[in-house]
Amino acid sequence: MPEPVVLTGPRVTLRPWRLPDDLGPLSAINGDPEAMRHFLNTMDRAESDDWGRRIAADLDSRGWGFWAVDLPGAGMVGAVGIKPAPFEAEFTPAVEIGWRIATAFQRRGLAEEAARLALAYGFGPARLDRIVAWTPPANEPSWRLMEKLGMRRDRLFDHPRVPEGHPLRPHLLYGIDRAGWIASRLGA
Ligand SMILES: CC(C)(COP(=O)(O)OP(=O)(O)OC[C@H]1O[C@@H](n2cnc3c(N)ncnc32)[C@H](O)[C@@H]1OP(=O)(O)O)[C@@H](O)C(=O)NCCC(=O)NCCS
């Protein structure tokens, strides 16, 4: 088992999951129709607990993955991190960056801060060459965040886990490689 990785920014800390304590707040996010409006479904408590235990085990086994986003005074307010894409597509195998912040804590720059920590870990200690992300076109907060991080829009693809004909099936694919990440940090 690798050493647990904790990433600390000015406001948030990305830390390993504390089970079972984090499962309640995680379920509040995963069961919130507003936070989950660009997903196929909200999750009930059992589905959320299962997802939480899986991302926690995945993080523990590799050292990096989807971390718990901890905000001092508020506790666990989201999940942000990098992990291998969980399905096969033309662009896989690939490592994705993903984010989910509790509705009450959105628009405060927390996802951006957490994502920058995760990208730095990915291109630094994890030695990744490229990180991708995907989201439905209607999820403007998510793709705007990708663009703010310096990720470039690549193409539309059909998400293999969304049924054919469903309006959420087309997804935008974004990506950033190490050179692009360095350039974005230099403001290029
Ligand atoms: C996408 C999400 C993680 C953004 O989290 P957040 O903490 O609110 O984002 P930040 O405050 O760090 O915003 C960073 C940038 O993201 C973009 N952004 C975030 N929310 C936005 C919104 N409502 N509309 C447009 N752009 C938005 C902007 O570029 C913003 O920079 P700016 O504030 O300088 O304009 C959040 O909306 C969320 O959790 N959504 C629900 C879960 C989800 O859809 N996850 C993605 C699945 S693909």
The ligand as a MOL file (V3000), in Angstrom:
LIG
                    3D

  0  0  0     0  0            999 V3000
M  V30 BEGIN CTAB
M  V30 COUNTS 48 50 0 0 0
M  V30 BEGIN ATOM
M  V30 1 C -18.2770 21.8810 -12.0460 0
M  V30 2 C -18.0970 22.1900 -10.5590 0
M  V30 3 C -17.2270 21.1310 -9.9240 0
M  V30 4 C -17.4190 23.5560 -10.4220 0
M  V30 5 O -17.1670 23.7450 -9.0160 0
M  V30 6 P -17.0050 25.1720 -8.3630 0
M  V30 7 O -16.2970 24.9880 -7.0640 0
M  V30 8 O -18.3190 25.8740 -8.3530 0
M  V30 9 O -16.0560 25.8950 -9.4220 0
M  V30 10 P -15.0980 27.1540 -9.1330 0
M  V30 11 O -15.8130 28.1050 -8.2120 0
M  V30 12 O -13.7590 26.6480 -8.7420 0
M  V30 13 O -15.0380 27.8390 -10.5450 0
M  V30 14 C -13.8770 27.7420 -11.3760 0
M  V30 15 C -14.2790 28.0530 -12.8020 0
M  V30 16 O -15.2110 27.0900 -13.2630 0
M  V30 17 C -16.1610 27.7080 -14.1500 0
M  V30 18 N -17.4850 27.6920 -13.5300 0
M  V30 19 C -17.8180 27.1810 -12.3320 0
M  V30 20 N -19.1420 27.3050 -12.1170 0
M  V30 21 C -19.6580 27.8780 -13.2140 0
M  V30 22 C -20.9710 28.2710 -13.6090 0
M  V30 23 N -22.0260 28.0450 -12.8090 0
M  V30 24 N -21.1320 28.8230 -14.8240 0
M  V30 25 C -20.0810 29.0420 -15.6550 0
M  V30 26 N -18.8040 28.7230 -15.3320 0
M  V30 27 C -18.6010 28.1520 -14.1300 0
M  V30 28 C -15.6720 29.1530 -14.3100 0
M  V30 29 O -14.7140 29.1900 -15.3590 0
M  V30 30 C -15.0030 29.3760 -12.9770 0
M  V30 31 O -14.0830 30.4140 -13.0100 0
M  V30 32 P -14.6130 31.9230 -12.6940 0
M  V30 33 O -15.2500 31.8480 -11.3330 0
M  V30 34 O -13.3640 32.7470 -12.7150 0
M  V30 35 O -15.5920 32.2540 -13.7520 0
M  V30 36 C -19.4750 22.2820 -9.8320 0
M  V30 37 O -20.3460 23.0890 -10.6000 0
M  V30 38 C -20.1060 20.9230 -9.5600 0
M  V30 39 O -19.7560 20.2250 -8.6110 0
M  V30 40 N -21.0990 20.5350 -10.3800 0
M  V30 41 C -21.8580 19.3280 -10.1180 0
M  V30 42 C -21.0790 18.0600 -10.3930 0
M  V30 43 C -20.6380 17.9770 -11.8280 0
M  V30 44 O -21.3970 18.3070 -12.7460 0
M  V30 45 N -19.3830 17.5460 -12.0060 0
M  V30 46 C -18.7950 17.4110 -13.3140 0
M  V30 47 C -19.2470 16.2060 -14.0000 0
M  V30 48 S -18.4860 16.1270 -15.6300 0
M  V30 END ATOM
M  V30 BEGIN BOND
M  V30 1 1 1 2
M  V30 2 1 2 3
M  V30 3 1 2 4
M  V30 4 1 2 36
M  V30 5 1 4 5
M  V30 6 1 5 6
M  V30 7 2 6 7
M  V30 8 1 6 8
M  V30 9 1 6 9
M  V30 10 1 9 10
M  V30 11 2 10 11
M  V30 12 1 10 12
M  V30 13 1 10 13
M  V30 14 1 13 14
M  V30 15 1 14 15
M  V30 16 1 15 16
M  V30 17 1 15 30
M  V30 18 1 16 17
M  V30 19 1 17 18
M  V30 20 1 17 28
M  V30 21 1 18 19
M  V30 22 1 18 27
M  V30 23 2 19 20
M  V30 24 1 20 21
M  V30 25 1 21 22
M  V30 26 2 21 27
M  V30 27 1 22 23
M  V30 28 2 22 24
M  V30 29 1 24 25
M  V30 30 2 25 26
M  V30 31 1 26 27
M  V30 32 1 28 29
M  V30 33 1 28 30
M  V30 34 1 30 31
M  V30 35 1 31 32
M  V30 36 2 32 33
M  V30 37 1 32 34
M  V30 38 1 32 35
M  V30 39 1 36 37
M  V30 40 1 36 38
M  V30 41 2 38 39
M  V30 42 1 38 40
M  V30 43 1 40 41
M  V30 44 1 41 42
M  V30 45 1 42 43
M  V30 46 2 43 44
M  V30 47 1 43 45
M  V30 48 1 45 46
M  V30 49 1 46 47
M  V30 50 1 47 48
M  V30 END BOND
M  V30 END CTAB
M  END
